């Protein structure tokens, strides 16, 4: 996972000025989270996904959601696939 905390500036263009989950508009000086899930090897353009912008609350909620879903999916794998990890 790639993650960075960005301080919003008034003269920012429209990119990243709103939380993609709750649509909170970031004010001047307010921190926002920019992150994306990355693949282990990224040899193809955009293979790691696109950057997401979140407020603090939505960032944490999404982290918890990803963690729960990835754990559930991994637990449901056959043992032969878990051994590859």
Secondary structure, 3 states (H helix, E strand, C coil): CEEEEEECCCCCCCCCCECCCCCCECCCCCEEEEEECCCCCCCCCCCCCCCEEECHHHHHHHHHHHHHHHHHHHHCCCHHHHCCC
